[in-house]
Amino acid sequence: MSPKTAKHMTWHQSHHTVDGVMVNPSDNEAWKYFNSVHPHFSTESRNVRPGLCTDRFNPFGSFAAPYSCWLIILTIYNLPPRMCMRPEFMFLSIVIPGSSSPGQNIDICLRLLIDKLTQLWGPLEL
């Protein structure tokens, strides 16, 4: 990561919050709960906090064929909102092709990604 980007990785810790307004996932109770359960991780504000996003598109146009692709994208929620959804900070992780939505079977498609993320998390556990 470049020094220019690294300075933005602590934004979530220092931004001003307004009660009842969620500007970033760091304003959410789940983020605060995670910090309390994993204090060894949350003490370093530059530790990467990924977010999982999904989107669907039809590569053949909306009426051409009953086919779709679901994209699974990881983004970095440490960054300010103006940066975290920029293409350079979004990582295409999985493409799920098919004639319909993966629905509840999406967990099967996500298994490898979850295993890799768990493997990366493992060394952080004390």
DOTOR-530498 format. One record per residue (C-alpha): residue number from 1; residue in three letters; x, y, z. Coordinates in pm, 1 decimal, always signed. Each point is the difference from the previous one (the first is absolute). Layout:
+-----+-----+----------+----------+----------+
|   n | res |        x |        y |        z |
+-----+-----+----------+----------+----------+
| NUM | ALA |        X |        Y |        Z |
...
+-----+-----+----------+----------+----------+
//
This chain:
+-----+-----+----------+----------+----------+
|   n | res |        x |        y |        z |
+-----+-----+----------+----------+----------+
|   1 | MET |     +0.0 |     +0.0 |     +0.0 |
|   2 | SER |   +130.3 |   +343.2 |    -85.4 |
|   3 | PRO |    +65.2 |   +261.4 |   +272.0 |
|   4 | LYS |   -261.6 |   +218.9 |   -169.2 |
|   5 | THR |   -267.1 |   -267.6 |    +51.5 |
|   6 | ALA |   +126.5 |   -118.3 |   +339.2 |
|   7 | LYS |    -77.3 |   +335.1 |   +162.4 |
|   8 | HIS |   -369.1 |    -49.6 |    -88.6 |
|   9 | MET |    -19.9 |   -344.4 |   +163.8 |
|  10 | THR |    -60.5 |   +157.6 |   +342.0 |
|  11 | TRP |   -289.5 |   +219.7 |   -116.2 |
|  12 | HIS |   -261.1 |   -223.4 |   +165.1 |
|  13 | GLN |   +156.8 |    +61.3 |   +340.5 |
|  14 | SER |    +20.6 |   +378.0 |    -20.3 |
|  15 | HIS |   -308.7 |   +108.8 |   -197.3 |
|  16 | HIS |   -271.9 |   +195.4 |   +176.9 |
|  17 | THR |   -321.5 |   -195.9 |    +51.2 |
|  18 | VAL |   -351.2 |   +136.7 |    +32.7 |
|  19 | ASP |   -241.1 |   -196.3 |   +219.2 |
|  20 | GLY |   -252.1 |   -193.2 |   -207.7 |
|  21 | VAL |   +182.8 |    +60.7 |   -330.3 |
|  22 | MET |   +205.3 |   -278.9 |   -155.2 |
|  23 | VAL |   +263.1 |   +141.7 |   -234.3 |
|  24 | ASN |   +227.4 |   -303.2 |     +6.1 |
|  25 | PRO |    -25.7 |   -356.4 |   +135.3 |
|  26 | SER |   +224.7 |   +117.1 |   +285.3 |
|  27 | ASP |   -301.6 |   +194.3 |   +133.2 |
|  28 | ASN |   -192.2 |   -326.4 |    +42.6 |
|  29 | GLU |    -45.1 |   -188.2 |   +325.9 |
|  30 | ALA |   +139.1 |   -318.0 |   -163.9 |
|  31 | TRP |   +334.5 |   +176.3 |    -60.2 |
|  32 | LYS |    +14.0 |   +110.3 |   +364.2 |
|  33 | TYR |    -91.1 |   -349.6 |   +117.5 |
|  34 | PHE |   +276.2 |   -150.4 |   -217.1 |
|  35 | ASN |   +247.5 |   +244.5 |   +158.2 |
|  36 | SER |   -103.1 |   -109.3 |   +349.0 |
|  37 | VAL |    +24.9 |   -373.3 |    -82.1 |
|  38 | HIS |   +334.1 |    +30.4 |   -185.1 |
|  39 | PRO |   +195.8 |   +275.4 |   +180.5 |
|  40 | HIS |   +335.3 |   -132.8 |   -129.3 |
|  41 | PHE |   -121.1 |    +69.1 |   -355.2 |
|  42 | SER |   -171.3 |   +331.5 |    +61.4 |
|  43 | THR |   +293.2 |   +165.0 |   +180.9 |
|  44 | GLU |   +175.0 |    +42.6 |   -336.1 |
|  45 | SER |   -239.4 |   +212.3 |   -204.0 |
|  46 | ARG |   +181.2 |    -79.2 |   -327.4 |
|  47 | ASN |    -94.3 |   -369.0 |    +15.6 |
|  48 | VAL |   -204.1 |    -65.7 |   -311.9 |
|  49 | ARG |   -375.7 |    -35.3 |    +45.8 |
|  50 | PRO |   -143.5 |   -150.7 |   -314.9 |
|  51 | GLY |   -359.6 |    +30.8 |   -111.2 |
|  52 | LEU |   -175.8 |   -246.8 |   -226.2 |
|  53 | CYS |   -218.0 |   +136.8 |   -281.6 |
|  54 | THR |   -204.3 |   -180.1 |   -264.5 |
|  55 | ASP |   -140.5 |   +114.5 |   -330.6 |
|  56 | ARG |   -172.1 |   -169.4 |   -292.4 |
|  57 | PHE |    +12.2 |    +71.2 |   -369.2 |
|  58 | ASN |   -108.2 |   -168.4 |   -321.7 |
|  59 | PRO |   +295.6 |    -14.2 |   -240.7 |
|  60 | PHE |   -235.6 |    -44.3 |   -298.0 |
|  61 | GLY |   -233.5 |   +292.6 |    +68.3 |
|  62 | SER |   -314.8 |     +0.8 |   +204.4 |
|  63 | PHE |   -222.1 |   -177.5 |   -256.3 |
|  64 | ALA |   +247.4 |   -213.2 |   -195.5 |
|  65 | ALA |    +21.0 |   -310.7 |   +215.9 |
|  66 | PRO |   -102.2 |   -121.4 |   +346.1 |
|  67 | TYR |   +355.5 |    +10.5 |   +126.7 |
|  68 | SER |   +173.9 |   +201.4 |   +267.8 |
|  69 | CYS |   +333.4 |    +41.4 |   +172.6 |
|  70 | TRP |    +31.6 |    +84.0 |   +367.0 |
|  71 | LEU |   +313.7 |   +184.9 |   +105.2 |
|  72 | ILE |   +143.2 |    -29.1 |   +349.5 |
|  73 | ILE |   +214.8 |   +303.3 |    +75.6 |
|  74 | LEU |   +214.0 |    +77.0 |   +304.0 |
|  75 | THR |    +52.0 |   +360.4 |    +95.6 |
|  76 | ILE |   +190.8 |   +166.7 |   +283.7 |
|  77 | TYR |   -225.8 |   +166.3 |   +256.4 |
|  78 | ASN |   +289.8 |   +167.2 |   +183.0 |
|  79 | LEU |     +8.7 |   +260.8 |   -272.8 |
|  80 | PRO |   -216.5 |   +313.2 |    -17.3 |
|  81 | PRO |   -330.4 |    -44.3 |   -189.3 |
|  82 | ARG |   +132.0 |   +198.5 |   -297.5 |
|  83 | MET |   +279.1 |   -256.7 |    -41.1 |
|  84 | CYS |   -132.1 |   -341.9 |   +105.3 |
|  85 | MET |   -222.3 |    -42.1 |   -307.7 |
|  86 | ARG |   +259.8 |   +112.6 |   -252.3 |
|  87 | PRO |   +105.0 |   -266.5 |   -250.6 |
|  88 | GLU |   +359.2 |     -8.7 |   +125.4 |
|  89 | PHE |   -121.0 |   -105.7 |   +346.6 |
|  90 | MET |   -254.2 |   -257.0 |   -115.4 |
|  91 | PHE |   +121.0 |   -355.2 |    -55.6 |
|  92 | LEU |   -196.1 |   -238.8 |   -218.3 |
|  93 | SER |    +18.4 |   -326.7 |   +194.2 |
|  94 | ILE |   -256.7 |   -230.9 |   -157.2 |
|  95 | VAL |   -216.5 |    -11.5 |   -312.2 |
|  96 | ILE |   -302.2 |   -229.5 |    +30.5 |
|  97 | PRO |   -152.1 |    -77.6 |   -340.9 |
|  98 | GLY |   -341.8 |   -155.5 |    -43.9 |
|  99 | SER |   -350.3 |    +23.9 |   -132.4 |
| 100 | SER |   -132.9 |   +141.4 |   +327.1 |
| 101 | SER |    +98.0 |   +143.6 |   +335.0 |
| 102 | PRO |   +213.3 |   -228.5 |   +219.7 |
| 103 | GLY |   -250.8 |    +66.7 |   +279.5 |
| 104 | GLN |    +67.0 |   -194.0 |   +317.2 |
| 105 | ASN |   +267.5 |   -204.4 |   -179.2 |
| 106 | ILE |   +228.1 |   +304.1 |     -5.7 |
| 107 | ASP |   +172.5 |   -134.2 |   +312.8 |
| 108 | ILE |   +139.3 |   -288.2 |   -207.3 |
| 109 | CYS |   +151.0 |   +249.6 |   -243.1 |
| 110 | LEU |   +143.9 |   +209.8 |   +282.3 |
| 111 | ARG |   +160.7 |   -294.7 |   +183.1 |
| 112 | LEU |   +346.1 |    +37.9 |   -159.5 |
| 113 | LEU |     +6.6 |   +375.1 |    +59.2 |
| 114 | ILE |   -104.9 |    -46.0 |   +363.4 |
| 115 | ASP |   +266.8 |   -267.6 |    +46.5 |
| 116 | LYS |   +269.2 |   +232.4 |   -138.6 |
| 117 | LEU |   -112.7 |   +290.9 |   +217.6 |
| 118 | THR |     -7.2 |   -229.3 |   +303.8 |
| 119 | GLN |   +352.9 |   -115.1 |    -83.3 |
| 120 | LEU |   +115.2 |   +363.8 |    -13.5 |
| 121 | TRP |   -172.9 |    +73.9 |   +330.7 |
| 122 | GLY |   +155.8 |   -303.1 |   +173.9 |
| 123 | PRO |   +345.8 |   +146.7 |    +70.6 |
| 124 | LEU |   -166.3 |   +300.5 |   +167.7 |
| 125 | GLU |   -166.0 |   -211.2 |   +269.4 |
| 126 | LEU |   +203.4 |     -7.8 |   +318.8 |
+-----+-----+----------+----------+----------+
//
